[in-house]
Amino acid sequence: MKLQIGGFLDNSLVNGAGLRSVIFVSGCCHNCKNCHNNAMQHFDYGDSTSIDDILEKLVKNMPIISGVTFSGGEPFESSLALSKLSEEIRTLGLNIWCYSGYTYEEIIHSEDSNKRRLLSLIDVLIDGEFHEELKEDASKYTGSSNQRIIDVQKSSLENEIILWSK
Ligand code: SF4
């Protein structure tokens, strides 16, 4: 299975807690005003990359990384491929953070079972579109203050939104 990606960082400290590899997934329909990366909105931006090739890179980085972050673009537009990738990442023992322009509520109520499946496989969701007028109050890992850093596994268990804490 292939995934269209616009970028890959072997290690980053600013896309979630700890040292992480980051996959920038191409394609996004949210059209946020002053999007931080317009090029990534195009679904054909970047390279079509096999899940196996991505996994190989992650395994090489494993001695130093604690997890993987999906950014974009909009990762939930590639939910099927990312669900397959996430299953493999979880077996490696790495945690998964994911940025999305969709809110947690939009994803759990989505008619698209692949989106719900992907959510079930990630540890932390940073949700909501980018709102430029709220960027001044953004936190370390968010682009604007409307976005929440959600502990997905705890939220699923408790059936309410539980924010991630260190
Ligand atoms: S969700 Fe992200 S990539 Fe998509 S338009 Fe908004 S800022 Fe840009």
Backbone and ligand atoms as CSV (ligand in chain L), in Angstrom:
chain,resi,resn,atom,element,x,y,z
A,1,MET,N,N,0.838,-1.200,0.000
A,1,MET,CA,C,0.000,0.000,0.000
A,1,MET,C,C,0.872,1.249,0.000
A,2,LYS,N,N,0.410,2.305,-0.693
A,2,LYS,CA,C,1.205,3.533,-0.840
A,2,LYS,C,C,0.563,4.698,-0.089
A,3,LEU,N,N,1.425,5.642,0.271
A,3,LEU,CA,C,0.990,6.859,0.937
A,3,LEU,C,C,1.673,8.035,0.242
A,4,GLN,N,N,0.905,9.082,-0.085
A,4,GLN,CA,C,1.501,10.257,-0.718
A,4,GLN,C,C,2.048,11.174,0.382
A,5,ILE,N,N,3.356,11.336,0.403
A,5,ILE,CA,C,3.918,12.170,1.471
A,5,ILE,C,C,4.729,13.337,0.891
A,6,GLY,N,N,4.603,14.475,1.568
A,6,GLY,CA,C,5.282,15.696,1.121
A,6,GLY,C,C,6.559,15.956,1.889
A,7,GLY,N,N,6.806,15.179,2.918
A,7,GLY,CA,C,8.029,15.368,3.687
A,7,GLY,C,C,8.170,14.332,4.780
A,8,PHE,N,N,9.412,14.146,5.218
A,8,PHE,CA,C,9.694,13.182,6.293
A,8,PHE,C,C,10.857,13.731,7.102
A,9,LEU,N,N,10.657,13.844,8.401
A,9,LEU,CA,C,11.748,14.260,9.288
A,9,LEU,C,C,12.188,13.052,10.095
A,10,ASP,N,N,13.471,12.774,10.090
A,10,ASP,CA,C,13.958,11.634,10.879
A,10,ASP,C,C,13.773,11.878,12.370
A,11,ASN,N,N,14.053,13.116,12.796
A,11,ASN,CA,C,13.867,13.403,14.220
A,11,ASN,C,C,13.537,14.873,14.422
A,12,SER,N,N,12.575,15.098,15.298
A,12,SER,CA,C,12.093,16.448,15.568
A,12,SER,C,C,11.690,16.536,17.025
A,13,LEU,N,N,11.898,17.706,17.617
A,13,LEU,CA,C,11.495,17.919,19.021
A,13,LEU,C,C,10.276,18.815,19.123
A,14,VAL,N,N,9.749,19.292,17.997
A,14,VAL,CA,C,8.682,20.302,18.061
A,14,VAL,C,C,7.337,19.800,17.540
A,15,ASN,N,N,7.246,18.525,17.233
A,15,ASN,CA,C,5.993,17.970,16.691
A,15,ASN,C,C,5.402,16.923,17.631
A,16,GLY,N,N,5.489,17.196,18.926
A,16,GLY,CA,C,5.005,16.260,19.929
A,16,GLY,C,C,6.077,16.001,20.959
A,17,ALA,N,N,5.687,15.273,22.014
A,17,ALA,CA,C,6.597,15.063,23.148
A,17,ALA,C,C,7.721,14.101,22.785
A,18,GLY,N,N,8.925,14.470,23.168
A,18,GLY,CA,C,10.071,13.605,22.923
A,18,GLY,C,C,10.597,13.751,21.507
A,19,LEU,N,N,11.623,12.974,21.222
A,19,LEU,CA,C,12.210,12.991,19.876
A,19,LEU,C,C,11.380,12.087,18.968
A,20,ARG,N,N,10.931,12.623,17.830
A,20,ARG,CA,C,9.961,11.909,17.008
A,20,ARG,C,C,10.303,12.004,15.522
A,21,SER,N,N,10.011,10.955,14.796
A,21,SER,CA,C,10.005,11.059,13.341
A,21,SER,C,C,8.654,11.638,12.922
A,22,VAL,N,N,8.662,12.436,11.855
A,22,VAL,CA,C,7.436,13.119,11.427
A,22,VAL,C,C,7.160,12.821,9.957
A,23,ILE,N,N,5.916,12.415,9.690
A,23,ILE,CA,C,5.497,12.142,8.316
A,23,ILE,C,C,4.476,13.204,7.914
A,24,PHE,N,N,4.778,13.946,6.851
A,24,PHE,CA,C,3.862,14.982,6.359
A,24,PHE,C,C,3.049,14.384,5.212
A,25,VAL,N,N,1.770,14.170,5.483
A,25,VAL,CA,C,0.894,13.484,4.532
A,25,VAL,C,C,0.250,14.516,3.609
A,26,SER,N,N,0.336,14.281,2.301
A,26,SER,CA,C,-0.170,15.257,1.331
A,26,SER,C,C,-1.687,15.225,1.224
A,27,GLY,N,N,-2.257,16.418,0.978
A,27,GLY,CA,C,-3.684,16.527,0.708
A,27,GLY,C,C,-4.474,17.046,1.887
A,28,CYS,N,N,-5.262,18.101,1.627
A,28,CYS,CA,C,-6.077,18.676,2.702
A,28,CYS,C,C,-7.194,19.501,2.078
A,29,CYS,N,N,-8.396,19.408,2.652
A,29,CYS,CA,C,-9.562,20.136,2.129
A,29,CYS,C,C,-10.012,21.251,3.064
A,30,HIS,N,N,-9.308,21.489,4.154
A,30,HIS,CA,C,-9.811,22.450,5.146
A,30,HIS,C,C,-9.665,23.904,4.706
A,31,ASN,N,N,-8.638,24.183,3.916
A,31,ASN,CA,C,-8.456,25.530,3.381
A,31,ASN,C,C,-8.426,26.611,4.464
A,32,CYS,N,N,-7.692,26.387,5.526
A,32,CYS,CA,C,-7.563,27.378,6.601
A,32,CYS,C,C,-6.926,28.653,6.035
A,33,LYS,N,N,-7.405,29.792,6.513
A,33,LYS,CA,C,-6.829,31.065,6.078
A,33,LYS,C,C,-5.359,31.128,6.528
A,34,ASN,N,N,-4.498,31.510,5.591
A,34,ASN,CA,C,-3.053,31.576,5.870
A,34,ASN,C,C,-2.478,30.260,6.391
A,35,CYS,N,N,-2.910,29.206,5.770
A,35,CYS,CA,C,-2.357,27.861,6.026
A,35,CYS,C,C,-0.827,27.925,6.060
A,36,HIS,N,N,-0.245,27.211,7.024
A,36,HIS,CA,C,1.215,27.255,7.183
A,36,HIS,C,C,1.948,26.560,6.047
A,37,ASN,N,N,1.236,25.741,5.255
A,37,ASN,CA,C,1.915,25.015,4.191
A,37,ASN,C,C,0.948,24.716,3.041
A,38,ASN,N,N,0.715,25.755,2.220
A,38,ASN,CA,C,-0.254,25.626,1.120
A,38,ASN,C,C,0.051,24.474,0.179
A,39,ALA,N,N,1.319,24.247,-0.089
A,39,ALA,CA,C,1.684,23.192,-1.040
A,39,ALA,C,C,1.150,21.842,-0.586
A,40,MET,N,N,1.122,21.622,0.724
A,40,MET,CA,C,0.690,20.333,1.266
A,40,MET,C,C,-0.807,20.094,1.103
A,41,GLN,N,N,-1.552,21.112,0.686
A,41,GLN,CA,C,-2.994,20.911,0.475
A,41,GLN,C,C,-3.269,20.065,-0.776
A,42,HIS,N,N,-2.302,20.016,-1.682
A,42,HIS,CA,C,-2.480,19.261,-2.928
A,42,HIS,C,C,-2.247,17.766,-2.702
A,43,PHE,N,N,-3.180,16.966,-3.189
A,43,PHE,CA,C,-3.106,15.525,-2.927
A,43,PHE,C,C,-2.000,14.831,-3.715
A,44,ASP,N,N,-1.500,15.512,-4.757
A,44,ASP,CA,C,-0.411,14.883,-5.529
A,44,ASP,C,C,0.953,15.482,-5.193
A,45,TYR,N,N,1.004,16.310,-4.153
A,45,TYR,CA,C,2.286,16.909,-3.755
A,45,TYR,C,C,3.214,15.833,-3.174
A,46,GLY,N,N,4.472,15.917,-3.506
A,46,GLY,CA,C,5.448,14.999,-2.901
A,46,GLY,C,C,5.554,13.680,-3.643
A,47,ASP,N,N,5.790,12.626,-2.892
A,47,ASP,CA,C,6.085,11.320,-3.488
A,47,ASP,C,C,5.139,10.244,-2.976
A,48,SER,N,N,4.800,9.353,-3.886
A,48,SER,CA,C,4.045,8.164,-3.497
A,48,SER,C,C,5.039,7.165,-2.896
A,49,THR,N,N,4.842,6.840,-1.641
A,49,THR,CA,C,5.840,6.047,-0.907
A,49,THR,C,C,5.173,4.824,-0.300
A,50,SER,N,N,5.838,3.700,-0.383
A,50,SER,CA,C,5.219,2.485,0.164
A,50,SER,C,C,5.295,2.487,1.693
A,51,ILE,N,N,4.305,1.864,2.290
A,51,ILE,CA,C,4.281,1.728,3.753
A,51,ILE,C,C,5.555,1.012,4.220
A,52,ASP,N,N,5.991,0.015,3.450
A,52,ASP,CA,C,7.194,-0.741,3.835
A,52,ASP,C,C,8.426,0.163,3.866
A,53,ASP,N,N,8.545,1.071,2.877
A,53,ASP,CA,C,9.700,1.982,2.855
A,53,ASP,C,C,9.673,2.932,4.050
A,54,ILE,N,N,8.481,3.395,4.396
A,54,ILE,CA,C,8.358,4.296,5.559
A,54,ILE,C,C,8.741,3.541,6.830
A,55,LEU,N,N,8.259,2.312,6.933
A,55,LEU,CA,C,8.572,1.511,8.129
A,55,LEU,C,C,10.068,1.272,8.264
A,56,GLU,N,N,10.704,1.035,7.118
A,56,GLU,CA,C,12.153,0.796,7.130
A,56,GLU,C,C,12.890,2.003,7.703
A,57,LYS,N,N,12.463,3.215,7.285
A,57,LYS,CA,C,13.091,4.431,7.814
A,57,LYS,C,C,12.845,4.555,9.311
A,58,LEU,N,N,11.626,4.238,9.737
A,58,LEU,CA,C,11.305,4.369,11.163
A,58,LEU,C,C,12.145,3.405,11.998
A,59,VAL,N,N,12.293,2.197,11.492
A,59,VAL,CA,C,13.084,1.201,12.233
A,59,VAL,C,C,14.523,1.684,12.374
A,60,LYS,N,N,15.062,2.309,11.308
A,60,LYS,CA,C,16.431,2.846,11.384
A,60,LYS,C,C,16.533,3.932,12.455
A,61,ASN,N,N,15.447,4.692,12.643
A,61,ASN,CA,C,15.468,5.788,13.624
A,61,ASN,C,C,15.166,5.318,15.038
A,62,MET,N,N,14.741,4.080,15.175
A,62,MET,CA,C,14.254,3.610,16.473
A,62,MET,C,C,15.225,3.711,17.645
A,63,PRO,N,N,16.507,3.628,17.410
A,63,PRO,CA,C,17.364,3.767,18.597
A,63,PRO,C,C,17.202,5.109,19.300
A,64,ILE,N,N,16.742,6.140,18.564
A,64,ILE,CA,C,16.698,7.461,19.219
A,64,ILE,C,C,15.292,8.044,19.349
A,65,ILE,N,N,14.332,7.575,18.579
A,65,ILE,CA,C,13.005,8.208,18.661
A,65,ILE,C,C,12.100,7.465,19.640
A,66,SER,N,N,11.135,8.233,20.202
A,66,SER,CA,C,10.156,7.608,21.091
A,66,SER,C,C,8.806,7.449,20.408
A,67,GLY,N,N,8.631,8.123,19.273
A,67,GLY,CA,C,7.337,8.023,18.619
A,67,GLY,C,C,7.356,8.611,17.222
A,68,VAL,N,N,6.164,8.583,16.617
A,68,VAL,CA,C,5.982,9.056,15.246
A,68,VAL,C,C,4.817,10.047,15.249
A,69,THR,N,N,4.962,11.125,14.481
A,69,THR,CA,C,3.880,12.105,14.342
A,69,THR,C,C,3.418,12.157,12.892
A,70,PHE,N,N,2.087,12.143,12.717
A,70,PHE,CA,C,1.503,12.360,11.392
A,70,PHE,C,C,1.070,13.821,11.325
A,71,SER,N,N,1.577,14.526,10.321
A,71,SER,CA,C,1.179,15.910,10.124
A,71,SER,C,C,0.765,16.074,8.669
A,72,GLY,N,N,0.536,17.302,8.241
A,72,GLY,CA,C,0.081,17.420,6.855
A,72,GLY,C,C,0.242,18.824,6.332
A,73,GLY,N,N,-0.767,19.042,5.415
A,73,GLY,CA,C,-1.861,18.222,4.939
A,73,GLY,C,C,-2.841,17.765,6.027
A,74,GLU,N,N,-3.707,16.863,5.617
A,74,GLU,CA,C,-4.711,16.316,6.528
A,74,GLU,C,C,-4.564,14.798,6.570
A,75,PRO,N,N,-3.926,14.274,7.615
A,75,PRO,CA,C,-3.704,12.831,7.681
A,75,PRO,C,C,-4.978,12.005,7.571
A,76,PHE,N,N,-6.100,12.523,8.061
A,76,PHE,CA,C,-7.327,11.712,8.049
A,76,PHE,C,C,-7.931,11.548,6.652
A,77,GLU,N,N,-7.382,12.285,5.647
A,77,GLU,CA,C,-7.801,12.015,4.265
A,77,GLU,C,C,-7.067,10.799,3.702
A,78,SER,N,N,-6.106,10.292,4.440
A,78,SER,CA,C,-5.372,9.081,4.019
A,78,SER,C,C,-5.513,8.015,5.101
A,79,SER,N,N,-6.727,7.911,5.635
A,79,SER,CA,C,-6.938,7.070,6.828
A,79,SER,C,C,-6.655,5.596,6.600
A,80,LEU,N,N,-6.985,5.100,5.425
A,80,LEU,CA,C,-6.802,3.661,5.196
A,80,LEU,C,C,-5.312,3.299,5.252
A,81,ALA,N,N,-4.503,4.027,4.473
A,81,ALA,CA,C,-3.066,3.728,4.456
A,81,ALA,C,C,-2.434,4.014,5.815
A,82,LEU,N,N,-2.852,5.085,6.459
A,82,LEU,CA,C,-2.260,5.413,7.763
A,82,LEU,C,C,-2.686,4.428,8.844
A,83,SER,N,N,-3.863,3.834,8.701
A,83,SER,CA,C,-4.274,2.803,9.672
A,83,SER,C,C,-3.364,1.583,9.547
A,84,LYS,N,N,-3.085,1.197,8.310
A,84,LYS,CA,C,-2.166,0.057,8.099
A,84,LYS,C,C,-0.790,0.380,8.688
A,85,LEU,N,N,-0.308,1.583,8.392
A,85,LEU,CA,C,0.998,1.989,8.909
A,85,LEU,C,C,0.972,2.036,10.437
A,86,SER,N,N,-0.103,2.553,11.000
A,86,SER,CA,C,-0.198,2.692,12.463
A,86,SER,C,C,-0.168,1.331,13.153
A,87,GLU,N,N,-0.829,0.356,12.546
A,87,GLU,CA,C,-0.797,-0.995,13.144
A,87,GLU,C,C,0.637,-1.490,13.270
A,88,GLU,N,N,1.425,-1.245,12.227
A,88,GLU,CA,C,2.827,-1.685,12.253
A,88,GLU,C,C,3.638,-0.861,13.258
A,89,ILE,N,N,3.381,0.436,13.308
A,89,ILE,CA,C,4.126,1.300,14.240
A,89,ILE,C,C,3.855,0.866,15.679
A,90,ARG,N,N,2.621,0.518,15.958
A,90,ARG,CA,C,2.277,0.091,17.324
A,90,ARG,C,C,3.001,-1.208,17.694
A,91,THR,N,N,3.138,-2.093,16.735
A,91,THR,CA,C,3.848,-3.344,17.053
A,91,THR,C,C,5.330,-3.084,17.331
A,92,LEU,N,N,5.853,-1.961,16.807
A,92,LEU,CA,C,7.250,-1.596,17.089
A,92,LEU,C,C,7.396,-0.984,18.480
A,93,GLY,N,N,6.269,-0.664,19.111
A,93,GLY,CA,C,6.327,-0.079,20.455
A,93,GLY,C,C,6.483,1.431,20.461
A,94,LEU,N,N,6.270,2.071,19.302
A,94,LEU,CA,C,6.365,3.531,19.221
A,94,LEU,C,C,4.981,4.145,19.413
A,95,ASN,N,N,4.928,5.303,20.076
A,95,ASN,CA,C,3.635,5.977,20.202
A,95,ASN,C,C,3.360,6.852,18.988
A,96,ILE,N,N,2.090,7.209,18.810
A,96,ILE,CA,C,1.672,7.944,17.603
A,96,ILE,C,C,0.907,9.213,17.993
A,97,TRP,N,N,1.399,10.349,17.508
A,97,TRP,CA,C,0.667,11.608,17.612
A,97,TRP,C,C,0.181,11.962,16.211
A,98,CYS,N,N,-0.952,12.669,16.146
A,98,CYS,CA,C,-1.475,13.031,14.831
A,98,CYS,C,C,-2.131,14.407,14.873
A,99,TYR,N,N,-1.781,15.239,13.917
A,99,TYR,CA,C,-2.443,16.532,13.729
A,99,TYR,C,C,-3.607,16.347,12.761
A,100,SER,N,N,-4.722,17.058,13.043
A,100,SER,CA,C,-5.845,17.009,12.111
A,100,SER,C,C,-6.622,18.317,12.143
A,101,GLY,N,N,-7.121,18.723,10.978
A,101,GLY,CA,C,-8.021,19.875,10.917
A,101,GLY,C,C,-9.425,19.506,11.362
A,102,TYR,N,N,-9.717,18.213,11.438
A,102,TYR,CA,C,-11.014,17.766,11.968
A,102,TYR,C,C,-10.971,17.801,13.493
A,103,THR,N,N,-12.115,18.013,14.110
A,103,THR,CA,C,-12.173,17.902,15.563
A,103,THR,C,C,-12.359,16.436,15.953
A,104,TYR,N,N,-12.046,16.149,17.209
A,104,TYR,CA,C,-12.235,14.793,17.739
A,104,TYR,C,C,-13.687,14.351,17.521
A,105,GLU,N,N,-14.619,15.246,17.815
A,105,GLU,CA,C,-16.034,14.894,17.683
A,105,GLU,C,C,-16.399,14.587,16.233
A,106,GLU,N,N,-15.853,15.370,15.304
A,106,GLU,CA,C,-16.134,15.108,13.882
A,106,GLU,C,C,-15.615,13.728,13.481
A,107,ILE,N,N,-14.487,13.349,14.012
A,107,ILE,CA,C,-13.922,12.052,13.617
A,107,ILE,C,C,-14.711,10.902,14.233
A,108,ILE,N,N,-15.051,11.010,15.524
A,108,ILE,CA,C,-15.751,9.858,16.128
A,108,ILE,C,C,-17.163,9.696,15.555
A,109,HIS,N,N,-17.736,10.785,15.020
A,109,HIS,CA,C,-19.067,10.685,14.421
A,109,HIS,C,C,-19.010,10.548,12.900
A,110,SER,N,N,-17.823,10.406,12.353
A,110,SER,CA,C,-17.683,10.294,10.902
A,110,SER,C,C,-18.326,9.002,10.378
A,111,GLU,N,N,-18.911,9.097,9.183
A,111,GLU,CA,C,-19.455,7.896,8.542
A,111,GLU,C,C,-18.350,7.047,7.936
A,112,ASP,N,N,-17.165,7.612,7.850
A,112,ASP,CA,C,-16.023,6.912,7.244
A,112,ASP,C,C,-15.353,6.042,8.318
A,113,SER,N,N,-15.530,4.734,8.202
A,113,SER,CA,C,-14.994,3.829,9.220
A,113,SER,C,C,-13.459,3.865,9.251
A,114,ASN,N,N,-12.830,4.213,8.124
A,114,ASN,CA,C,-11.358,4.297,8.118
A,114,ASN,C,C,-10.872,5.439,9.016
A,115,LYS,N,N,-11.610,6.536,9.027
A,115,LYS,CA,C,-11.230,7.651,9.909
A,115,LYS,C,C,-11.354,7.215,11.367
A,116,ARG,N,N,-12.437,6.540,11.694
A,116,ARG,CA,C,-12.634,6.091,13.081
A,116,ARG,C,C,-11.570,5.045,13.455
A,117,ARG,N,N,-11.239,4.206,12.506
A,117,ARG,CA,C,-10.208,3.192,12.736
A,117,ARG,C,C,-8.855,3.854,13.032
A,118,LEU,N,N,-8.497,4.848,12.204
A,118,LEU,CA,C,-7.225,5.531,12.420
A,118,LEU,C,C,-7.197,6.178,13.805
A,119,LEU,N,N,-8.282,6.832,14.178
A,119,LEU,CA,C,-8.319,7.475,15.494
A,119,LEU,C,C,-8.046,6.452,16.600
A,120,SER,N,N,-8.618,5.275,16.452
A,120,SER,CA,C,-8.470,4.255,17.505
A,120,SER,C,C,-7.020,3.786,17.658
A,121,LEU,N,N,-6.193,4.052,16.648
A,121,LEU,CA,C,-4.813,3.567,16.659
A,121,LEU,C,C,-3.798,4.614,17.109
A,122,ILE,N,N,-4.259,5.840,17.309
A,122,ILE,CA,C,-3.295,6.875,17.685
A,122,ILE,C,C,-3.403,7.191,19.176
A,123,ASP,N,N,-2.332,7.739,19.717
A,123,ASP,CA,C,-2.277,8.035,21.153
A,123,ASP,C,C,-2.723,9.458,21.462
A,124,VAL,N,N,-2.276,10.385,20.640
A,124,VAL,CA,C,-2.572,11.799,20.910
A,124,VAL,C,C,-3.031,12.464,19.619
A,125,LEU,N,N,-4.167,13.169,19.700
A,125,LEU,CA,C,-4.697,13.921,18.557
A,125,LEU,C,C,-4.634,15.410,18.871
A,126,ILE,N,N,-4.036,16.182,17.966
A,126,ILE,CA,C,-4.095,17.645,18.059
A,126,ILE,C,C,-5.123,18.062,17.026
A,127,ASP,N,N,-6.267,18.539,17.510
A,127,ASP,CA,C,-7.424,18.635,16.611
A,127,ASP,C,C,-7.832,20.066,16.279
A,128,GLY,N,N,-8.530,20.197,15.170
A,128,GLY,CA,C,-9.130,21.463,14.770
A,128,GLY,C,C,-8.322,22.220,13.734
A,129,GLU,N,N,-9.057,23.040,12.967
A,129,GLU,CA,C,-8.410,23.839,11.923
A,129,GLU,C,C,-7.532,24.923,12.540
A,130,PHE,N,N,-6.631,25.436,11.716
A,130,PHE,CA,C,-5.779,26.545,12.143
A,130,PHE,C,C,-6.555,27.855,12.028
A,131,HIS,N,N,-6.624,28.603,13.141
A,131,HIS,CA,C,-7.283,29.915,13.141
A,131,HIS,C,C,-6.224,30.975,13.413
A,132,GLU,N,N,-5.922,31.727,12.364
A,132,GLU,CA,C,-4.814,32.665,12.489
A,132,GLU,C,C,-4.992,33.649,13.636
A,133,GLU,N,N,-6.236,34.098,13.867
A,133,GLU,CA,C,-6.474,35.106,14.912
A,133,GLU,C,C,-6.221,34.546,16.316
A,134,LEU,N,N,-6.071,33.220,16.417
A,134,LEU,CA,C,-5.825,32.596,17.727
A,134,LEU,C,C,-4.403,32.064,17.864
A,135,LYS,N,N,-3.544,32.455,16.941
A,135,LYS,CA,C,-2.204,31.840,16.971
A,135,LYS,C,C,-1.326,32.380,18.102
A,136,GLU,N,N,-1.617,33.620,18.557
A,136,GLU,CA,C,-0.777,34.202,19.614
A,136,GLU,C,C,-0.844,33.382,20.904
A,137,ASP,N,N,-2.006,32.777,21.158
A,137,ASP,CA,C,-2.180,32.031,22.414
A,137,ASP,C,C,-1.966,30.524,22.232
A,138,ALA,N,N,-1.373,30.152,21.124
A,138,ALA,CA,C,-1.126,28.724,20.889
A,138,ALA,C,C,-0.131,28.184,21.909
A,139,SER,N,N,-0.220,26.881,22.152
A,139,SER,CA,C,0.721,26.260,23.084
A,139,SER,C,C,1.900,25.676,22.293
A,140,LYS,N,N,2.775,24.989,23.003
A,140,LYS,CA,C,4.005,24.487,22.387
A,140,LYS,C,C,3.745,23.630,21.153
A,141,TYR,N,N,2.706,22.803,21.204
A,141,TYR,CA,C,2.492,21.855,20.105
A,141,TYR,C,C,1.299,22.201,19.215
A,142,THR,N,N,0.657,23.355,19.441
A,142,THR,CA,C,-0.497,23.717,18.618
A,142,THR,C,C,-0.184,24.953,17.784
A,143,GLY,N,N,-0.976,25.128,16.695
A,143,GLY,CA,C,-0.787,26.294,15.841
A,143,GLY,C,C,-1.677,27.448,16.241
A,144,SER,N,N,-2.835,27.152,16.870
A,144,SER,CA,C,-3.752,28.186,17.357
A,144,SER,C,C,-4.478,27.631,18.581
A,145,SER,N,N,-4.982,28.542,19.418
A,145,SER,CA,C,-5.434,28.120,20.748
A,145,SER,C,C,-6.754,27.346,20.742
A,146,ASN,N,N,-7.456,27.291,19.617
A,146,ASN,CA,C,-8.669,26.457,19.532
A,146,ASN,C,C,-8.317,24.962,19.489
A,147,GLN,N,N,-7.100,24.658,19.111
A,147,GLN,CA,C,-6.709,23.250,18.958
A,147,GLN,C,C,-6.440,22.621,20.321
A,148,ARG,N,N,-6.857,21.378,20.464
A,148,ARG,CA,C,-6.682,20.666,21.739
A,148,ARG,C,C,-5.698,19.515,21.547
A,149,ILE,N,N,-4.985,19.200,22.625
A,149,ILE,CA,C,-4.057,18.066,22.603
A,149,ILE,C,C,-4.739,16.959,23.405
A,150,ILE,N,N,-5.294,15.997,22.697
A,150,ILE,CA,C,-6.225,15.036,23.313
A,150,ILE,C,C,-5.570,13.667,23.495
A,151,ASP,N,N,-5.702,13.145,24.694
A,151,ASP,CA,C,-5.282,11.765,24.958
A,151,ASP,C,C,-6.380,10.846,24.418
A,152,VAL,N,N,-6.141,10.291,23.243
A,152,VAL,CA,C,-7.198,9.552,22.539
A,152,VAL,C,C,-7.585,8.269,23.277
A,153,GLN,N,N,-6.600,7.543,23.757
A,153,GLN,CA,C,-6.909,6.258,24.391
A,153,GLN,C,C,-7.707,6.467,25.684
A,154,LYS,N,N,-7.308,7.443,26.507
A,154,LYS,CA,C,-8.056,7.722,27.737
A,154,LYS,C,C,-9.441,8.272,27.405
A,155,SER,N,N,-9.531,9.128,26.411
A,155,SER,CA,C,-10.824,9.716,26.033
A,155,SER,C,C,-11.787,8.641,25.568
A,156,SER,N,N,-11.251,7.673,24.833
A,156,SER,CA,C,-12.088,6.583,24.350
A,156,SER,C,C,-12.607,5.736,25.519
A,157,LEU,N,N,-11.724,5.470,26.475
A,157,LEU,CA,C,-12.118,4.666,27.640
A,157,LEU,C,C,-13.152,5.370,28.504
A,158,GLU,N,N,-12.955,6.678,28.706
A,158,GLU,CA,C,-13.823,7.446,29.607
A,158,GLU,C,C,-15.049,8.011,28.886
A,159,ASN,N,N,-15.041,7.922,27.562
A,159,ASN,CA,C,-16.150,8.452,26.774
A,159,ASN,C,C,-16.341,9.954,26.956
A,160,GLU,N,N,-15.257,10.647,27.181
A,160,GLU,CA,C,-15.260,12.111,27.234
A,160,GLU,C,C,-13.852,12.586,26.886
A,161,ILE,N,N,-13.760,13.866,26.503
A,161,ILE,CA,C,-12.447,14.365,26.087
A,161,ILE,C,C,-11.525,14.501,27.292
A,162,ILE,N,N,-10.399,13.835,27.229
A,162,ILE,CA,C,-9.364,13.960,28.259
A,162,ILE,C,C,-8.127,14.537,27.576
A,163,LEU,N,N,-7.692,15.683,28.040
A,163,LEU,CA,C,-6.524,16.307,27.424
A,163,LEU,C,C,-5.254,15.573,27.837
A,164,TRP,N,N,-4.306,15.543,26.924
A,164,TRP,CA,C,-3.019,14.903,27.179
A,164,TRP,C,C,-2.275,15.696,28.254
A,165,SER,N,N,-1.608,14.990,29.156
A,165,SER,CA,C,-0.705,15.659,30.096
A,165,SER,C,C,0.567,14.828,30.181
A,166,LYS,N,N,1.671,15.489,30.412
A,166,LYS,CA,C,2.980,14.819,30.419
A,166,LYS,C,C,3.034,13.734,31.462
L,1,SF4,S1,S,-5.545,21.811,8.206
L,1,SF4,FE1,FE,-3.366,22.382,8.121
L,1,SF4,S2,S,-2.713,21.880,6.019
L,1,SF4,FE2,FE,-4.955,21.922,6.029
L,1,SF4,S3,S,-5.475,24.008,5.362
L,1,SF4,FE3,FE,-5.476,23.982,7.626
L,1,SF4,S4,S,-3.387,24.636,8.198
L,1,SF4,FE4,FE,-3.336,24.031,6.032
